[in-house]
Amino acid sequence: MAFLSGPMVKVYLYILMRTTGFYKRRDNIALSQFEHGIVDSEGNRLDYGTGMSRNAIIQALKGLKRLGLIGMVNRTSGSYRTNTYWLNP
């Protein structure tokens, strides 16, 4: 815990919620979802994301990856880019 910043903890917990919270090992998460959360097709808000800026999220992800706490694979489909994230035990 001593090596984690506040933004790193928020991003880690968001990945935890999106993976373990839904009984998944990994999940595709767009940066916009980290920022603003998810709204379903009917307009229902499913979550609020981290509430942080994109730059803060990117820095937190880099820090978590550098510490070996998360894994990440880049995914691109047409003009839509998302990444797959998982927690390292």
Residue frames relative to the residue before (quaternion, step in Angstrom):
aa qw qx qy qz dx dy dz
M 1.0000 0.0000 0.0000 0.0000 0.00 0.00 0.00
A 0.6097 0.5917 -0.3563 0.3889 3.58 1.04 -0.69
F 0.7025 0.4684 -0.2607 0.4681 3.60 1.16 -0.55
L 0.6367 0.5456 -0.3232 0.4386 3.60 1.27 -0.13
S 0.3420 -0.7067 0.5837 0.2072 3.54 -1.05 0.87
G 0.6949 -0.4563 0.3497 0.4319 3.57 -1.27 0.20
P 0.6732 0.4812 -0.3114 0.4671 3.62 0.86 -0.86
M 0.6209 0.5396 -0.3464 0.4509 3.60 1.03 -0.68
V 0.6431 0.5135 -0.3214 0.4684 3.58 1.00 -0.80
K 0.6588 0.5108 -0.3172 0.4522 3.62 0.91 -0.88
V 0.6705 0.4856 -0.2981 0.4751 3.59 0.93 -0.89
Y 0.6318 0.5268 -0.3306 0.4626 3.59 0.97 -0.83
L 0.6794 0.4873 -0.2905 0.4653 3.58 0.89 -0.90
Y 0.6201 0.5277 -0.3494 0.4636 3.60 1.07 -0.66
I 0.6457 0.4903 -0.3149 0.4935 3.60 0.98 -0.81
L 0.6181 0.5437 -0.3375 0.4566 3.59 1.00 -0.79
M 0.6646 0.5005 -0.3008 0.4662 3.58 0.90 -0.92
R 0.7187 0.4618 -0.2583 0.4511 3.59 0.86 -0.97
T 0.7114 0.3926 -0.2582 0.5226 3.60 1.16 -0.41
T 0.7925 0.3199 -0.1698 0.4907 3.57 0.11 -1.27
G 0.6337 0.5583 -0.3281 0.4231 3.59 1.00 -0.75
F 0.7511 0.2939 -0.1759 0.5643 3.57 1.22 -0.50
Y 0.5237 -0.6833 0.3752 0.3437 3.56 1.24 0.58
K 0.4724 0.6331 -0.4634 0.4016 3.56 1.00 0.92
R 0.4511 -0.6597 0.5211 0.2994 3.56 -1.20 0.46
R 0.7885 0.0179 0.0234 0.6144 3.57 1.15 -0.69
D 0.0833 -0.7979 0.5947 0.0525 3.56 -1.25 0.36
N 0.4387 -0.6465 0.5538 0.2879 3.54 -1.22 0.57
I 0.0466 0.8001 -0.5923 0.0830 3.56 -0.67 1.13
A 0.2877 -0.7495 0.5752 0.1567 3.57 -0.75 1.09
L 0.6137 -0.5482 0.4105 0.3928 3.57 -1.18 0.51
S 0.6209 0.5446 -0.3509 0.4413 3.60 1.03 -0.69
Q 0.6304 0.5148 -0.3385 0.4722 3.60 1.12 -0.58
F 0.6026 0.5220 -0.3532 0.4895 3.60 1.06 -0.68
E 0.6887 0.5002 -0.2772 0.4457 3.59 0.96 -0.89
H 0.8644 0.1604 0.0006 0.4765 3.55 0.56 -1.26
G 0.5168 -0.6360 0.4259 0.3836 3.58 1.22 -0.22
I 0.5219 -0.6306 0.4914 0.2975 3.54 -1.32 -0.36
V 0.0895 -0.7406 0.6644 0.0459 3.52 -1.12 0.88
D 0.3789 -0.7416 0.5007 0.2363 3.62 -0.74 0.99
S 0.7339 -0.4527 0.2913 0.4142 3.57 -1.32 0.17
E 0.6778 0.4682 -0.2882 0.4882 3.59 1.22 -0.38
G 0.5948 -0.6076 0.3470 0.3958 3.57 1.28 0.08
N 0.4941 0.6487 -0.4384 0.3781 3.58 1.25 0.17
R 0.3703 -0.7222 0.5391 0.2250 3.56 -0.85 0.97
L 0.2477 -0.7880 0.5521 0.1135 3.55 -0.75 1.13
D 0.7676 -0.1503 0.0702 0.6191 3.56 1.16 -0.62
Y 0.4785 -0.6980 0.4738 0.2433 3.56 -1.29 0.34
G 0.4924 -0.6550 0.4432 0.3634 3.60 1.21 0.11
T 0.6957 -0.4559 0.3454 0.4345 3.55 -1.20 -0.55
G 0.3824 -0.7344 0.4763 0.2959 3.57 1.21 -0.47
M 0.5643 0.6019 -0.3817 0.4165 3.58 1.25 0.25
S 0.6059 -0.5481 0.4279 0.3865 3.56 -1.29 0.25
R 0.6487 -0.5283 0.3831 0.3915 3.55 -1.23 0.50
N 0.6504 0.5216 -0.3229 0.4480 3.60 0.94 -0.85
A 0.6571 0.5020 -0.3117 0.4681 3.61 0.95 -0.85
I 0.6380 0.5252 -0.3198 0.4636 3.59 1.05 -0.77
I 0.6533 0.5106 -0.3124 0.4635 3.58 0.92 -0.91
Q 0.6612 0.4994 -0.3084 0.4671 3.59 0.92 -0.85
A 0.6482 0.5130 -0.3147 0.4666 3.58 1.01 -0.82
L 0.6438 0.5167 -0.3208 0.4643 3.60 0.98 -0.83
K 0.6384 0.5196 -0.3224 0.4675 3.58 0.97 -0.83
G 0.6668 0.5062 -0.2977 0.4588 3.58 0.94 -0.88
L 0.6605 0.5010 -0.3027 0.4702 3.59 0.96 -0.86
K 0.6501 0.5012 -0.3135 0.4773 3.56 1.02 -0.78
R 0.6406 0.5336 -0.3160 0.4528 3.58 0.97 -0.88
L 0.6975 0.4482 -0.2625 0.4937 3.60 1.07 -0.73
G 0.4826 -0.6978 0.4113 0.3331 3.57 1.30 -0.10
L 0.4527 0.7136 -0.4342 0.3119 3.60 1.23 0.33
I 0.7777 0.1691 -0.1129 0.5949 3.58 1.22 -0.45
G 0.2567 -0.7014 0.6329 0.2039 3.50 -1.38 0.30
M 0.0654 -0.8057 0.5887 -0.0061 3.54 -1.17 0.62
V 0.0501 -0.7574 0.6505 0.0265 3.56 -1.11 0.80
N 0.3894 -0.7204 0.5269 0.2276 3.60 -0.89 0.96
R 0.0646 -0.7792 0.6233 0.0125 3.56 -1.06 0.87
T 0.0110 -0.7810 0.6244 -0.0009 3.57 -0.98 0.88
S 0.0067 0.7763 -0.6293 0.0366 3.55 -0.91 0.98
G 0.8015 -0.1056 0.0223 0.5882 3.57 -0.17 1.27
S 0.7793 -0.2571 0.2141 0.5299 3.58 -0.70 -1.06
Y 0.6026 0.5633 -0.3488 0.4449 3.60 1.30 -0.08
R 0.0728 -0.8019 0.5929 0.0079 3.55 -0.77 1.06
T 0.0823 0.7661 -0.6330 0.0749 3.51 -0.94 0.95
N 0.2834 -0.7419 0.5775 0.1890 3.55 -1.22 0.29
T 0.3488 -0.6910 0.5880 0.2349 3.52 -1.23 0.53
Y 0.0932 -0.8085 0.5810 0.0046 3.57 -0.81 1.05
W 0.0307 0.7683 -0.6393 -0.0001 3.53 -1.25 0.53
L 0.4682 -0.6524 0.5195 0.2919 3.54 -1.28 0.40
N 0.3094 -0.7236 0.5840 0.1990 3.56 -1.01 0.79
P 0.4093 -0.7328 0.4838 0.2477 3.59 -0.71 1.05
